[in-house]
Amino acid sequence: MRVPLNTRLAHIYRLGIKELWSLLRDPAMLVLIVYTFTLSIYVAATAMPESLHNAAIAIVDLDGSPLSARITAGFYPPHFHTPSVVNASQADAGLDNGDYTFVLSIPPDYQRDTLAGRAPSIQLNIDATRMSQAFTGNGYIQQIVGAEVGDFLRRQQQAAAPPVDLDLRMRFNPNLEQSWFGSLMEIINNVTMLSIILTGAALIREREHGTIEHLLVMPVTPMEIMLAKVWSMGSVVVLAALSSLLFIVQGALHVPITGSIALFVLVTALHLFATTSMGIFLATLARSMPQFGMLLVLVLLPLQLLSGGSTPRESMPVLVQDIMLAAPTTHFVAAAQAILYRGAGLSVIWPQMLVLVAIGAVLFATSLRRFRKTIGQMA
């Protein structure tokens, strides 16, 4: 007997409402949703783990010249603490005690040798146990010293302007604010994580509570059950991500969004079609929540680390780039970054949207086949 379309839609709607009520009665999941799209976003934006922030630096000035004074004055917050001018013994003791991350030693007669064209060297000692700051700060210090010395020489020697002058313009993030990148990328990553968790947990919760057997005796099909979980859990993630974008990113962090939020929501919905299907597939493989958690770690980490959000895809091996084209996160990250950072429109991101639809259809069909097989075994 063929079931009318409006009856199928009614089944999908009512089963989705049931999923939402089940979620409301799960305080642990509610806390996870709230934390993931509020405090987690704020911390990721403000912690700035990979940027230089208030690094401790000391300077051993053995020259005492105007040039060495310029170099000392070139280090200031927020990248560096105000430099401490110390002697050599104090610098060594400060490095040993962990008081300083960087110690810059300016040799005697540095200004005189520089003006004479002898290219004197400056010694930089780095506490490499602070790996993040050591790697980033090394480049910062070289740039600052080079800029101060170059400007000093131009003023002293009144050199002619170079024939070519490099005029740098930072597009989309002029001040290189880490919070602009960190907050938006955290939302993008959390959309993937939470969609897989919610749909997988919803199926496992029904299996553990025995309500899946009740569904088997009802006049509903596996596709209707799956679609109900997809739209209900997907709508929760979309609403949470949109609220976080408006109230946390734009409101609390004051991050400008240049693109269309409505277009971002559309791309997120297409991505959720794939990731929620993936969550159901993982739930059919796991027998309990601990097993589902272990599977989630194996799947989620590669999806997030290799999607281009943490590391540019161009820096990855070509084989990894090709493999990750089959992952929905790769195309979601590319489209979301284009919308939120660069204000791209539909004419730019439509290829990623088509790929998301194709990947979502394949994942949904695969998950549905596995779900039918699992239900058949239970019946």
Number of C-alpha atoms within 10 A of each C-alpha: 3 4 9 8 9 9 11 15 14 12 19 24 19 12 22 22 16 15 23 19 11 13 19 12 11 11 10 10 16 13 10 12 18 13 13 21 25 20 13 16 24 21 14 19 23 15 13 15 13 12 16 17 16 14 20 18 25 26 21 23 21 16 17 15 14 11 19 25 13 15 21 23 12 17 20 14 12 11 15 19 16 18 22 15 17 17 14 15 9 13 24 16 12 18 18 12 9 14 15 22 22 27 25 21 23 22 17 15 14 22 21 14 13 16 15 10 9 10 10 16 12 12 11 14 19 20 16 12 10 11 13 13 22 19 15 13 22 14 10 16 18 11 12 15 18 13 14 18 19 12 13 19 16 12 10 10 9 9 9 7 8 7 5 6 7 6 5 6 8 8 10 15 14 8 9 12 14 17 21 22 19 23 25 23 21 20 23 20 20 20 23 24 23 24 27 27 22 24 28 27 22 19 23 22 17 16 17 12 9 11 12 17 14 9 16 15 9 8 9 16 14 16 18 18 21 23 22 23 28 26 22 21 25 26 16 17 24 19 12 18 22 20 15 24 23 15 13 20 26 16 12 13 17 13 19 14 19 14 18 14 17 10 18 21 16 13 23 25 18 23 27 29 23 26 29 31 28 23 27 29 23 26 29 23 14 17 13 15 15 10 13 20 17 11 15 18 12 10 15 15 12 13 20 21 16 20 25 21 22 13 12 11 18 9 9 13 9 11 8 12 17 12 10 19 14 14 21 27 29 22 25 28 22 15 25 25 20 18 23 21 19 15 16 18 15 13 7 13 19 13 12 22 21 13 19 27 17 16 22 23 15 14 22 24 14 14 23 21 14 17 22 16 14 13 15 10 8 11 9
